[in-house]
Amino acid sequence: MTHPDREKQLQTARQARMVAFVIAGTMLLWMGAQWIGGQMGLEARFVFLFDFAALAAFFWALVVTYQIWRKRQG
């Protein structure tokens, strides 16, 4: 049987790992979208959609990171 504190630590580690993957994946996808947009000659308004999607993902990662930090303080 798993100790409740150990289960909390595992859940926090899973969240932190997910945040790391989201940050890394978002950065790679955003850079790829910028490159493809430049190669295809997309209008700036379409390229801004990629920027806003990346900002949303980074904001989500920031919120979850803050939640993890608060959870560890308690």
PQR file with spaces between the fields and no chain letter, atoms N, CA, C, O and H, PARSE charges and radii, in Angstrom:
ATOM       1  N    MET     1       0.845   -1.179    0.000 -0.4000 1.5000
ATOM       2  CA   MET     1       0.000    0.000    0.000 -0.0000 2.0000
ATOM       3  C    MET     1       0.893    1.245    0.000  0.5500 1.7000
ATOM       4  O    MET     1       1.906    1.299    0.697 -0.5500 1.4000
ATOM       5  N    THR     2       0.500    2.232   -0.787 -0.4000 1.5000
ATOM       6  CA   THR     2       1.299    3.437   -0.938 -0.0000 2.0000
ATOM       7  C    THR     2       0.985    4.433    0.161  0.5500 1.7000
ATOM       8  O    THR     2      -0.175    4.654    0.509 -0.5500 1.4000
ATOM       9  H    THR     2      -0.324    2.188   -1.353  0.4000 1.0000
ATOM      10  N    HIS     3       2.023    5.021    0.694 -0.4000 1.5000
ATOM      11  CA   HIS     3       1.877    6.044    1.727 -0.0000 2.0000
ATOM      12  C    HIS     3       1.281    7.301    1.092  0.5500 1.7000
ATOM      13  O    HIS     3       1.674    7.666   -0.016 -0.5500 1.4000
ATOM      14  H    HIS     3       2.965    4.841    0.412  0.4000 1.0000
ATOM      15  N    PRO     4       0.327    7.983    1.775 -0.5600 1.5000
ATOM      16  CA   PRO     4      -0.306    9.171    1.172  0.2800 2.0000
ATOM      17  C    PRO     4       0.677   10.266    0.787  0.5500 1.7000
ATOM      18  O    PRO     4       0.495   10.917   -0.241 -0.5500 1.4000
ATOM      19  N    ASP     5       1.722   10.484    1.595 -0.4000 1.5000
ATOM      20  CA   ASP     5       2.714   11.503    1.248 -0.0000 2.0000
ATOM      21  C    ASP     5       3.483   11.106   -0.006  0.5500 1.7000
ATOM      22  O    ASP     5       3.794   11.952   -0.845 -0.5500 1.4000
ATOM      23  H    ASP     5       1.870    9.954    2.430  0.4000 1.0000
ATOM      24  N    ARG     6       3.781    9.844   -0.129 -0.4000 1.5000
ATOM      25  CA   ARG     6       4.489    9.347   -1.322 -0.0000 2.0000
ATOM      26  C    ARG     6       3.621    9.541   -2.563  0.5500 1.7000
ATOM      27  O    ARG     6       4.123    9.915   -3.623 -0.5500 1.4000
ATOM      28  H    ARG     6       3.529    9.156    0.552  0.4000 1.0000
ATOM      29  N    GLU     7       2.337    9.291   -2.432 -0.4000 1.5000
ATOM      30  CA   GLU     7       1.407    9.474   -3.558 -0.0000 2.0000
ATOM      31  C    GLU     7       1.336   10.942   -3.972  0.5500 1.7000
ATOM      32  O    GLU     7       1.273   11.249   -5.163 -0.5500 1.4000
ATOM      33  H    GLU     7       1.929    8.988   -1.571  0.4000 1.0000
ATOM      34  N    LYS     8       1.344   11.852   -2.992 -0.4000 1.5000
ATOM      35  CA   LYS     8       1.361   13.283   -3.293 -0.0000 2.0000
ATOM      36  C    LYS     8       2.619   13.663   -4.042  0.5500 1.7000
ATOM      37  O    LYS     8       2.568   14.429   -5.005 -0.5500 1.4000
ATOM      38  H    LYS     8       1.395   11.603   -2.025  0.4000 1.0000
ATOM      39  N    GLN     9       3.757   13.125   -3.602 -0.4000 1.5000
ATOM      40  CA   GLN     9       5.028   13.415   -4.264 -0.0000 2.0000
ATOM      41  C    GLN     9       5.027   12.909   -5.706  0.5500 1.7000
ATOM      42  O    GLN     9       5.516   13.586   -6.611 -0.5500 1.4000
ATOM      43  H    GLN     9       3.798   12.503   -2.820  0.4000 1.0000
ATOM      44  N    LEU    10       4.475   11.715   -5.910 -0.4000 1.5000
ATOM      45  CA   LEU    10       4.403   11.168   -7.266 -0.0000 2.0000
ATOM      46  C    LEU    10       3.494   12.014   -8.155  0.5500 1.7000
ATOM      47  O    LEU    10       3.812   12.245   -9.322 -0.5500 1.4000
ATOM      48  H    LEU    10       4.079   11.165   -5.175  0.4000 1.0000
ATOM      49  N    GLN    11       2.383   12.468   -7.621 -0.4000 1.5000
ATOM      50  CA   GLN    11       1.463   13.313   -8.389 -0.0000 2.0000
ATOM      51  C    GLN    11       2.128   14.646   -8.737  0.5500 1.7000
ATOM      52  O    GLN    11       1.995   15.133   -9.860 -0.5500 1.4000
ATOM      53  H    GLN    11       2.125   12.280   -6.674  0.4000 1.0000
ATOM      54  N    THR    12       2.838   15.229   -7.784 -0.4000 1.5000
ATOM      55  CA   THR    12       3.547   16.480   -8.039 -0.0000 2.0000
ATOM      56  C    THR    12       4.626   16.279   -9.098  0.5500 1.7000
ATOM      57  O    THR    12       4.811   17.130   -9.968 -0.5500 1.4000
ATOM      58  H    THR    12       2.946   14.834   -6.872  0.4000 1.0000
ATOM      59  N    ALA    13       5.335   15.163   -9.028 -0.4000 1.5000
ATOM      60  CA   ALA    13       6.371   14.875  -10.021 -0.0000 2.0000
ATOM      61  C    ALA    13       5.765   14.704  -11.409  0.5500 1.7000
ATOM      62  O    ALA    13       6.340   15.163  -12.396 -0.5500 1.4000
ATOM      63  H    ALA    13       5.185   14.472   -8.321  0.4000 1.0000
ATOM      64  N    ARG    14       4.605   14.046  -11.494 -0.4000 1.5000
ATOM      65  CA   ARG    14       3.921   13.898  -12.779 -0.0000 2.0000
ATOM      66  C    ARG    14       3.517   15.243  -13.348  0.5500 1.7000
ATOM      67  O    ARG    14       3.672   15.493  -14.543 -0.5500 1.4000
ATOM      68  H    ARG    14       4.138   13.673  -10.692  0.4000 1.0000
ATOM      69  N    GLN    15       2.997   16.113  -12.486 -0.4000 1.5000
ATOM      70  CA   GLN    15       2.610   17.450  -12.942 -0.0000 2.0000
ATOM      71  C    GLN    15       3.817   18.231  -13.435  0.5500 1.7000
ATOM      72  O    GLN    15       3.753   18.885  -14.476 -0.5500 1.4000
ATOM      73  H    GLN    15       2.872   15.910  -11.515  0.4000 1.0000
ATOM      74  N    ALA    16       4.904   18.167  -12.701 -0.4000 1.5000
ATOM      75  CA   ALA    16       6.115   18.889  -13.092 -0.0000 2.0000
ATOM      76  C    ALA    16       6.654   18.364  -14.421  0.5500 1.7000
ATOM      77  O    ALA    16       7.094   19.141  -15.269 -0.5500 1.4000
ATOM      78  H    ALA    16       4.956   17.636  -11.856  0.4000 1.0000
ATOM      79  N    ARG    17       6.619   17.047  -14.598 -0.4000 1.5000
ATOM      80  CA   ARG    17       7.078   16.449  -15.849 -0.0000 2.0000
ATOM      81  C    ARG    17       6.197   16.886  -17.013  0.5500 1.7000
ATOM      82  O    ARG    17       6.697   17.170  -18.102 -0.5500 1.4000
ATOM      83  H    ARG    17       6.262   16.415  -13.910  0.4000 1.0000
ATOM      84  N    MET    18       4.882   16.941  -16.785 -0.4000 1.5000
ATOM      85  CA   MET    18       3.959   17.372  -17.825 -0.0000 2.0000
ATOM      86  C    MET    18       4.213   18.832  -18.199  0.5500 1.7000
ATOM      87  O    MET    18       4.180   19.186  -19.378 -0.5500 1.4000
ATOM      88  H    MET    18       4.476   16.710  -15.901  0.4000 1.0000
ATOM      89  N    VAL    19       4.467   19.677  -17.202 -0.4000 1.5000
ATOM      90  CA   VAL    19       4.774   21.085  -17.475 -0.0000 2.0000
ATOM      91  C    VAL    19       6.043   21.184  -18.316  0.5500 1.7000
ATOM      92  O    VAL    19       6.103   21.972  -19.260 -0.5500 1.4000
ATOM      93  H    VAL    19       4.494   19.390  -16.244  0.4000 1.0000
ATOM      94  N    ALA    20       7.042   20.399  -17.983 -0.4000 1.5000
ATOM      95  CA   ALA    20       8.300   20.426  -18.741 -0.0000 2.0000
ATOM      96  C    ALA    20       8.072   20.018  -20.193  0.5500 1.7000
ATOM      97  O    ALA    20       8.615   20.643  -21.105 -0.5500 1.4000
ATOM      98  H    ALA    20       6.993   19.758  -17.216  0.4000 1.0000
ATOM      99  N    PHE    21       7.278   18.982  -20.413 -0.4000 1.5000
ATOM     100  CA   PHE    21       6.979   18.549  -21.781 -0.0000 2.0000
ATOM     101  C    PHE    21       6.182   19.598  -22.543  0.5500 1.7000
ATOM     102  O    PHE    21       6.418   19.816  -23.731 -0.5500 1.4000
ATOM     103  H    PHE    21       6.838   18.474  -19.673  0.4000 1.0000
ATOM     104  N    VAL    22       5.242   20.245  -21.870 -0.4000 1.5000
ATOM     105  CA   VAL    22       4.448   21.280  -22.530 -0.0000 2.0000
ATOM     106  C    VAL    22       5.333   22.458  -22.922  0.5500 1.7000
ATOM     107  O    VAL    22       5.211   22.978  -24.031 -0.5500 1.4000
ATOM     108  H    VAL    22       5.050   20.067  -20.905  0.4000 1.0000
ATOM     109  N    ILE    23       6.213   22.880  -22.036 -0.4000 1.5000
ATOM     110  CA   ILE    23       7.096   24.002  -22.346 -0.0000 2.0000
ATOM     111  C    ILE    23       8.015   23.647  -23.517  0.5500 1.7000
ATOM     112  O    ILE    23       8.139   24.425  -24.463 -0.5500 1.4000
ATOM     113  H    ILE    23       6.312   22.457  -21.135  0.4000 1.0000
ATOM     114  N    ALA    24       8.650   22.492  -23.460 -0.4000 1.5000
ATOM     115  CA   ALA    24       9.568   22.092  -24.531 -0.0000 2.0000
ATOM     116  C    ALA    24       8.824   21.887  -25.849  0.5500 1.7000
ATOM     117  O    ALA    24       9.281   22.340  -26.899 -0.5500 1.4000
ATOM     118  H    ALA    24       8.549   21.860  -22.691  0.4000 1.0000
ATOM     119  N    GLY    25       7.691   21.212  -25.795 -0.4000 1.5000
ATOM     120  CA   GLY    25       6.911   20.964  -27.006 -0.0000 2.0000
ATOM     121  C    GLY    25       6.376   22.239  -27.619  0.5500 1.7000
ATOM     122  O    GLY    25       6.394   22.405  -28.839 -0.5500 1.4000
ATOM     123  H    GLY    25       7.320   20.844  -24.942  0.4000 1.0000
ATOM     124  N    THR    26       5.901   23.138  -26.777 -0.4000 1.5000
ATOM     125  CA   THR    26       5.393   24.413  -27.269 -0.0000 2.0000
ATOM     126  C    THR    26       6.490   25.194  -27.966  0.5500 1.7000
ATOM     127  O    THR    26       6.271   25.771  -29.031 -0.5500 1.4000
ATOM     128  H    THR    26       5.886   23.003  -25.786  0.4000 1.0000
ATOM     129  N    MET    27       7.660   25.210  -27.371 -0.4000 1.5000
ATOM     130  CA   MET    27       8.766   25.955  -27.973 -0.0000 2.0000
ATOM     131  C    MET    27       9.135   25.374  -29.326  0.5500 1.7000
ATOM     132  O    MET    27       9.335   26.116  -30.288 -0.5500 1.4000
ATOM     133  H    MET    27       7.838   24.741  -26.507  0.4000 1.0000
ATOM     134  N    LEU    28       9.228   24.051  -29.409 -0.4000 1.5000
ATOM     135  CA   LEU    28       9.577   23.418  -30.682 -0.0000 2.0000
ATOM     136  C    LEU    28       8.496   23.651  -31.737  0.5500 1.7000
ATOM     137  O    LEU    28       8.806   23.975  -32.884 -0.5500 1.4000
ATOM     138  H    LEU    28       9.066   23.448  -28.627  0.4000 1.0000
ATOM     139  N    LEU    29       7.234   23.485  -31.353 -0.4000 1.5000
ATOM     140  CA   LEU    29       6.143   23.706  -32.307 -0.0000 2.0000
ATOM     141  C    LEU    29       6.072   25.164  -32.745  0.5500 1.7000
ATOM     142  O    LEU    29       5.829   25.453  -33.917 -0.5500 1.4000
ATOM     143  H    LEU    29       6.983   23.222  -30.422  0.4000 1.0000
ATOM     144  N    TRP    30       6.283   26.073  -31.814 -0.4000 1.5000
ATOM     145  CA   TRP    30       6.228   27.498  -32.155 -0.0000 2.0000
ATOM     146  C    TRP    30       7.352   27.859  -33.127  0.5500 1.7000
ATOM     147  O    TRP    30       7.131   28.564  -34.112 -0.5500 1.4000
ATOM     148  H    TRP    30       6.481   25.839  -30.862  0.4000 1.0000
ATOM     149  N    MET    31       8.556   27.370  -32.839 -0.4000 1.5000
ATOM     150  CA   MET    31       9.672   27.667  -33.745 -0.0000 2.0000
ATOM     151  C    MET    31       9.428   27.047  -35.122  0.5500 1.7000
ATOM     152  O    MET    31       9.719   27.669  -36.143 -0.5500 1.4000
ATOM     153  H    MET    31       8.736   26.797  -32.039  0.4000 1.0000
ATOM     154  N    GLY    32       8.903   25.841  -35.151 -0.4000 1.5000
ATOM     155  CA   GLY    32       8.581   25.204  -36.425 -0.0000 2.0000
ATOM     156  C    GLY    32       7.504   25.956  -37.189  0.5500 1.7000
ATOM     157  O    GLY    32       7.591   26.113  -38.407 -0.5500 1.4000
ATOM     158  H    GLY    32       8.667   25.336  -34.321  0.4000 1.0000
ATOM     159  N    ALA    33       6.488   26.420  -36.470 -0.4000 1.5000
ATOM     160  CA   ALA    33       5.416   27.177  -37.124 -0.0000 2.0000
ATOM     161  C    ALA    33       5.937   28.494  -37.673  0.5500 1.7000
ATOM     162  O    ALA    33       5.514   28.929  -38.744 -0.5500 1.4000
ATOM     163  H    ALA    33       6.417   26.292  -35.481  0.4000 1.0000
ATOM     164  N    GLN    34       6.844   29.131  -36.957 -0.4000 1.5000
ATOM     165  CA   GLN    34       7.434   30.374  -37.439 -0.0000 2.0000
ATOM     166  C    GLN    34       8.246   30.132  -38.706  0.5500 1.7000
ATOM     167  O    GLN    34       8.178   30.918  -39.651 -0.5500 1.4000
ATOM     168  H    GLN    34       7.187   28.778  -36.086  0.4000 1.0000
ATOM     169  N    TRP    35       9.000   29.063  -38.725 -0.4000 1.5000
ATOM     170  CA   TRP    35       9.820   28.751  -39.888 -0.0000 2.0000
ATOM     171  C    TRP    35       8.945   28.406  -41.091  0.5500 1.7000
ATOM     172  O    TRP    35       9.167   28.902  -42.195 -0.5500 1.4000
ATOM     173  H    TRP    35       9.055   28.425  -37.957  0.4000 1.0000
ATOM     174  N    ILE    36       7.944   27.546  -40.862 -0.4000 1.5000
ATOM     175  CA   ILE    36       7.041   27.160  -41.957 -0.0000 2.0000
ATOM     176  C    ILE    36       6.272   28.374  -42.463  0.5500 1.7000
ATOM     177  O    ILE    36       6.095   28.544  -43.669 -0.5500 1.4000
ATOM     178  H    ILE    36       7.763   27.143  -39.965  0.4000 1.0000
ATOM     179  N    GLY    37       5.816   29.218  -41.539 -0.4000 1.5000
ATOM     180  CA   GLY    37       5.109   30.428  -41.949 -0.0000 2.0000
ATOM     181  C    GLY    37       5.977   31.325  -42.813  0.5500 1.7000
ATOM     182  O    GLY    37       5.487   31.925  -43.770 -0.5500 1.4000
ATOM     183  H    GLY    37       5.960   29.079  -40.559  0.4000 1.0000
ATOM     184  N    GLY    38       7.256   31.425  -42.490 -0.4000 1.5000
ATOM     185  CA   GLY    38       8.174   32.222  -43.297 -0.0000 2.0000
ATOM     186  C    GLY    38       8.417   31.608  -44.659  0.5500 1.7000
ATOM     187  O    GLY    38       8.507   32.314  -45.663 -0.5500 1.4000
ATOM     188  H    GLY    38       7.654   30.938  -41.713  0.4000 1.0000
ATOM     189  N    GLN    39       8.522   30.289  -44.687 -0.4000 1.5000
ATOM     190  CA   GLN    39       8.760   29.599  -45.955 -0.0000 2.0000
ATOM     191  C    GLN    39       7.545   29.683  -46.881  0.5500 1.7000
ATOM     192  O    GLN    39       7.688   29.805  -48.097 -0.5500 1.4000
ATOM     193  H    GLN    39       8.449   29.716  -43.870  0.4000 1.0000
ATOM     194  N    MET    40       6.357   29.617  -46.295 -0.4000 1.5000
ATOM     195  CA   MET    40       5.124   29.649  -47.093 -0.0000 2.0000
ATOM     196  C    MET    40       4.670   31.066  -47.392  0.5500 1.7000
ATOM     197  O    MET    40       3.786   31.275  -48.222 -0.5500 1.4000
ATOM     198  H    MET    40       6.241   29.519  -45.306  0.4000 1.0000
ATOM     199  N    GLY    41       5.265   32.031  -46.727 -0.4000 1.5000
ATOM     200  CA   GLY    41       4.869   33.417  -46.950 -0.0000 2.0000
ATOM     201  C    GLY    41       3.502   33.747  -46.371  0.5500 1.7000
ATOM     202  O    GLY    41       2.751   34.537  -46.943 -0.5500 1.4000
ATOM     203  H    GLY    41       5.983   31.861  -46.052  0.4000 1.0000
ATOM     204  N    LEU    42       3.180   33.134  -45.225 -0.4000 1.5000
ATOM     205  CA   LEU    42       1.889   33.403  -44.584 -0.0000 2.0000
ATOM     206  C    LEU    42       1.800   34.850  -44.128  0.5500 1.7000
ATOM     207  O    LEU    42       2.803   35.476  -43.785 -0.5500 1.4000
ATOM     208  H    LEU    42       3.790   32.492  -44.760  0.4000 1.0000
ATOM     209  N    GLU    43       0.593   35.359  -44.131 -0.4000 1.5000
ATOM     210  CA   GLU    43       0.365   36.716  -43.640 -0.0000 2.0000
ATOM     211  C    GLU    43       0.629   36.768  -42.138  0.5500 1.7000
ATOM     212  O    GLU    43       0.542   35.758  -41.440 -0.5500 1.4000
ATOM     213  H    GLU    43      -0.222   34.851  -44.409  0.4000 1.0000
ATOM     214  N    ALA    44       0.949   37.959  -41.662 -0.4000 1.5000
ATOM     215  CA   ALA    44       1.275   38.137  -40.244 -0.0000 2.0000
ATOM     216  C    ALA    44       0.113   37.768  -39.343  0.5500 1.7000
ATOM     217  O    ALA    44       0.331   37.275  -38.237 -0.5500 1.4000
ATOM     218  H    ALA    44       1.020   38.780  -42.229  0.4000 1.0000
ATOM     219  N    ARG    45      -1.113   37.994  -39.786 -0.4000 1.5000
ATOM     220  CA   ARG    45      -2.266   37.679  -38.927 -0.0000 2.0000
ATOM     221  C    ARG    45      -2.365   36.179  -38.647  0.5500 1.7000
ATOM     222  O    ARG    45      -2.824   35.782  -37.577 -0.5500 1.4000
ATOM     223  H    ARG    45      -1.290   38.394  -40.685  0.4000 1.0000
ATOM     224  N    PHE    46      -1.941   35.348  -39.594 -0.4000 1.5000
ATOM     225  CA   PHE    46      -1.966   33.907  -39.365 -0.0000 2.0000
ATOM     226  C    PHE    46      -0.811   33.481  -38.455  0.5500 1.7000
ATOM     227  O    PHE    46      -0.959   32.590  -37.618 -0.5500 1.4000
ATOM     228  H    PHE    46      -1.568   35.671  -40.464  0.4000 1.0000
ATOM     229  N    VAL    47       0.311   34.116  -38.628 -0.4000 1.5000
ATOM     230  CA   VAL    47       1.468   33.792  -37.797 -0.0000 2.0000
ATOM     231  C    VAL    47       1.198   34.191  -36.348  0.5500 1.7000
ATOM     232  O    VAL    47       1.660   33.523  -35.423 -0.5500 1.4000
ATOM     233  H    VAL    47       0.432   34.839  -39.307  0.4000 1.0000
ATOM     234  N    PHE    48       0.450   35.278  -36.150 -0.4000 1.5000
ATOM     235  CA   PHE    48       0.090   35.690  -34.791 -0.0000 2.0000
ATOM     236  C    PHE    48      -0.767   34.645  -34.086  0.5500 1.7000
ATOM     237  O    PHE    48      -0.743   34.557  -32.858 -0.5500 1.4000
ATOM     238  H    PHE    48       0.074   35.820  -36.901  0.4000 1.0000
ATOM     239  N    LEU    49      -1.513   33.863  -34.832 -0.4000 1.5000
ATOM     240  CA   LEU    49      -2.293   32.783  -34.215 -0.0000 2.0000
ATOM     241  C    LEU    49      -1.363   31.785  -33.525  0.5500 1.7000
ATOM     242  O    LEU    49      -1.656   31.308  -32.429 -0.5500 1.4000
ATOM     243  H    LEU    49      -1.533   33.934  -35.829  0.4000 1.0000
ATOM     244  N    PHE    50      -0.242   31.476  -34.174 -0.4000 1.5000
ATOM     245  CA   PHE    50       0.739   30.577  -33.558 -0.0000 2.0000
ATOM     246  C    PHE    50       1.322   31.209  -32.297  0.5500 1.7000
ATOM     247  O    PHE    50       1.534   30.536  -31.288 -0.5500 1.4000
ATOM     248  H    PHE    50      -0.004   31.865  -35.065  0.4000 1.0000
ATOM     249  N    ASP    51       1.576   32.510  -32.373 -0.4000 1.5000
ATOM     250  CA   ASP    51       2.115   33.213  -31.210 -0.0000 2.0000
ATOM     251  C    ASP    51       1.141   33.175  -30.039  0.5500 1.7000
ATOM     252  O    ASP    51       1.540   32.920  -28.903 -0.5500 1.4000
ATOM     253  H    ASP    51       1.404   33.057  -33.192  0.4000 1.0000
ATOM     254  N    PHE    52      -0.116   33.423  -30.312 -0.4000 1.5000
ATOM     255  CA   PHE    52      -1.115   33.422  -29.238 -0.0000 2.0000
ATOM     256  C    PHE    52      -1.321   32.026  -28.659  0.5500 1.7000
ATOM     257  O    PHE    52      -1.522   31.875  -27.454 -0.5500 1.4000
ATOM     258  H    PHE    52      -0.441   33.630  -31.235  0.4000 1.0000
ATOM     259  N    ALA    53      -1.271   31.005  -29.514 -0.4000 1.5000
ATOM     260  CA   ALA    53      -1.385   29.631  -29.015 -0.0000 2.0000
ATOM     261  C    ALA    53      -0.197   29.301  -28.104  0.5500 1.7000
ATOM     262  O    ALA    53      -0.364   28.664  -27.063 -0.5500 1.4000
ATOM     263  H    ALA    53      -1.107   31.127  -30.493  0.4000 1.0000
ATOM     264  N    ALA    54       0.996   29.737  -28.501 -0.4000 1.5000
ATOM     265  CA   ALA    54       2.181   29.494  -27.676 -0.0000 2.0000
ATOM     266  C    ALA    54       2.072   30.251  -26.354  0.5500 1.7000
ATOM     267  O    ALA    54       2.411   29.713  -25.300 -0.5500 1.4000
ATOM     268  H    ALA    54       1.132   30.254  -29.346  0.4000 1.0000
ATOM     269  N    LEU    55       1.602   31.495  -26.409 -0.4000 1.5000
ATOM     270  CA   LEU    55       1.423   32.264  -25.173 -0.0000 2.0000
ATOM     271  C    LEU    55       0.425   31.587  -24.237  0.5500 1.7000
ATOM     272  O    LEU    55       0.630   31.561  -23.024 -0.5500 1.4000
ATOM     273  H    LEU    55       1.327   31.932  -27.265  0.4000 1.0000
ATOM     274  N    ALA    56      -0.649   31.042  -24.795 -0.4000 1.5000
ATOM     275  CA   ALA    56      -1.638   30.344  -23.967 -0.0000 2.0000
ATOM     276  C    ALA    56      -1.014   29.114  -23.293  0.5500 1.7000
ATOM     277  O    ALA    56      -1.260   28.858  -22.115 -0.5500 1.4000
ATOM     278  H    ALA    56      -0.815   31.062  -25.781  0.4000 1.0000
ATOM     279  N    ALA    57      -0.216   28.364  -24.038 -0.4000 1.5000
ATOM     280  CA   ALA    57       0.429   27.179  -23.462 -0.0000 2.0000
ATOM     281  C    ALA    57       1.434   27.580  -22.383  0.5500 1.7000
ATOM     282  O    ALA    57       1.516   26.934  -21.338 -0.5500 1.4000
ATOM     283  H    ALA    57      -0.017   28.572  -24.995  0.4000 1.0000
ATOM     284  N    PHE    58       2.195   28.641  -22.632 -0.4000 1.5000
ATOM     285  CA   PHE    58       3.154   29.100  -21.624 -0.0000 2.0000
ATOM     286  C    PHE    58       2.447   29.633  -20.384  0.5500 1.7000
ATOM     287  O    PHE    58       2.921   29.430  -19.266 -0.5500 1.4000
ATOM     288  H    PHE    58       2.129   29.166  -23.481  0.4000 1.0000
ATOM     289  N    PHE    59       1.325   30.309  -20.567 -0.4000 1.5000
ATOM     290  CA   PHE    59       0.560   30.798  -19.424 -0.0000 2.0000
ATOM     291  C    PHE    59       0.026   29.631  -18.602  0.5500 1.7000
ATOM     292  O    PHE    59       0.075   29.662  -17.373 -0.5500 1.4000
ATOM     293  H    PHE    59       0.939   30.474  -21.475  0.4000 1.0000
ATOM     294  N    TRP    60      -0.486   28.596  -19.281 -0.4000 1.5000
ATOM     295  CA   TRP    60      -0.965   27.406  -18.579 -0.0000 2.0000
ATOM     296  C    TRP    60       0.175   26.780  -17.774  0.5500 1.7000
ATOM     297  O    TRP    60      -0.012   26.401  -16.617 -0.5500 1.4000
ATOM     298  H    TRP    60      -0.526   28.571  -20.280  0.4000 1.0000
ATOM     299  N    ALA    61       1.350   26.674  -18.388 -0.4000 1.5000
ATOM     300  CA   ALA    61       2.503   26.088  -17.692 -0.0000 2.0000
ATOM     301  C    ALA    61       2.888   26.930  -16.479  0.5500 1.7000
ATOM     302  O    ALA    61       3.258   26.385  -15.439 -0.5500 1.4000
ATOM     303  H    ALA    61       1.501   26.982  -19.327  0.4000 1.0000
ATOM     304  N    LEU    62       2.802   28.252  -16.606 -0.4000 1.5000
ATOM     305  CA   LEU    62       3.113   29.127  -15.480 -0.0000 2.0000
ATOM     306  C    LEU    62       2.125   28.921  -14.333  0.5500 1.7000
ATOM     307  O    LEU    62       2.524   28.875  -13.169 -0.5500 1.4000
ATOM     308  H    LEU    62       2.501   28.694  -17.451  0.4000 1.0000
ATOM     309  N    VAL    63       0.840   28.797  -14.660 -0.4000 1.5000
ATOM     310  CA   VAL    63      -0.177   28.593  -13.629 -0.0000 2.0000
ATOM     311  C    VAL    63       0.042   27.253  -12.919  0.5500 1.7000
ATOM     312  O    VAL    63      -0.019   27.189  -11.691 -0.5500 1.4000
ATOM     313  H    VAL    63       0.516   28.834  -15.605  0.4000 1.0000
ATOM     314  N    VAL    64       0.290   26.208  -13.666 -0.4000 1.5000
ATOM     315  CA   VAL    64       0.499   24.886  -13.058 -0.0000 2.0000
ATOM     316  C    VAL    64       1.787   24.881  -12.235  0.5500 1.7000
ATOM     317  O    VAL    64       1.833   24.272  -11.166 -0.5500 1.4000
ATOM     318  H    VAL    64       0.339   26.260  -14.664  0.4000 1.0000
ATOM     319  N    THR    65       2.826   25.548  -12.718 -0.4000 1.5000
ATOM     320  CA   THR    65       4.061   25.642  -11.946 -0.0000 2.0000
ATOM     321  C    THR    65       3.826   26.368  -10.629  0.5500 1.7000
ATOM     322  O    THR    65       4.355   25.963   -9.594 -0.5500 1.4000
ATOM     323  H    THR    65       2.789   26.042  -13.586  0.4000 1.0000
ATOM     324  N    TYR    66       3.044   27.428  -10.661 -0.4000 1.5000
ATOM     325  CA   TYR    66       2.702   28.149   -9.431 -0.0000 2.0000
ATOM     326  C    TYR    66       1.923   27.242   -8.474  0.5500 1.7000
ATOM     327  O    TYR    66       2.158   27.264   -7.266 -0.5500 1.4000
ATOM     328  H    TYR    66       2.614   27.757  -11.502  0.4000 1.0000
ATOM     329  N    GLN    67       1.003   26.450   -9.013 -0.4000 1.5000
ATOM     330  CA   GLN    67       0.237   25.525   -8.169 -0.0000 2.0000
ATOM     331  C    GLN    67       1.163   24.486   -7.527  0.5500 1.7000
ATOM     332  O    GLN    67       1.006   24.151   -6.353 -0.5500 1.4000
ATOM     333  H    GLN    67       0.812   26.432   -9.995  0.4000 1.0000
ATOM     334  N    ILE    68       2.112   23.987   -8.292 -0.4000 1.5000
ATOM     335  CA   ILE    68       3.071   23.022   -7.749 -0.0000 2.0000
ATOM     336  C    ILE    68       3.889   23.678   -6.644  0.5500 1.7000
ATOM     337  O    ILE    68       4.100   23.079   -5.590 -0.5500 1.4000
ATOM     338  H    ILE    68       2.239   24.259   -9.246  0.4000 1.0000
ATOM     339  N    TRP    69       4.346   24.893   -6.875 -0.4000 1.5000
ATOM     340  CA   TRP    69       5.134   25.604   -5.876 -0.0000 2.0000
ATOM     341  C    TRP    69       4.332   25.818   -4.595  0.5500 1.7000
ATOM     342  O    TRP    69       4.850   25.619   -3.496 -0.5500 1.4000
ATOM     343  H    TRP    69       4.175   25.380   -7.732  0.4000 1.0000
ATOM     344  N    ARG    70       3.059   26.224   -4.734 -0.4000 1.5000
ATOM     345  CA   ARG    70       2.204   26.432   -3.560 -0.0000 2.0000
ATOM     346  C    ARG    70       1.962   25.126   -2.801  0.5500 1.7000
ATOM     347  O    ARG    70       1.942   25.103   -1.571 -0.5500 1.4000
ATOM     348  H    ARG    70       2.638   26.385   -5.627  0.4000 1.0000
ATOM     349  N    LYS    71       1.781   24.063   -3.543 -0.4000 1.5000
ATOM     350  CA   LYS    71       1.545   22.762   -2.916 -0.0000 2.0000
ATOM     351  C    LYS    71       2.757   22.314   -2.109  0.5500 1.7000
ATOM     352  O    LYS    71       2.610   21.723   -1.039 -0.5500 1.4000
ATOM     353  H    LYS    71       1.798   24.081   -4.542  0.4000 1.0000
ATOM     354  N    ARG    72       3.952   22.594   -2.616 -0.4000 1.5000
ATOM     355  CA   ARG    72       5.162   22.205   -1.898 -0.0000 2.0000
ATOM     356  C    ARG    72       5.432   23.075   -0.689  0.5500 1.7000
ATOM     357  O    ARG    72       6.145   22.653    0.221 -0.5500 1.4000
ATOM     358  H    ARG    72       4.072   23.074   -3.485  0.4000 1.0000
ATOM     359  N    GLN    73       4.878   24.288   -0.654 -0.4000 1.5000
ATOM     360  CA   GLN    73       5.061   25.181    0.492 -0.0000 2.0000
ATOM     361  C    GLN    73       4.267   24.700    1.710  0.5500 1.7000
ATOM     362  O    GLN    73       4.639   24.965    2.853 -0.5500 1.4000
ATOM     363  H    GLN    73       4.298   24.631   -1.394  0.4000 1.0000
ATOM     364  N    GLY    74       3.172   23.991    1.444 -0.4000 1.5000
ATOM     365  CA   GLY    74       2.276   23.582    2.529 -0.0000 2.0000
ATOM     366  C    GLY    74       2.670   22.337    3.235  0.5500 1.7000
ATOM     367  O    GLY    74       1.983   21.908    4.162 -0.5500 1.4000
ATOM     368  H    GLY    74       2.870   23.776    0.515  0.4000 1.0000
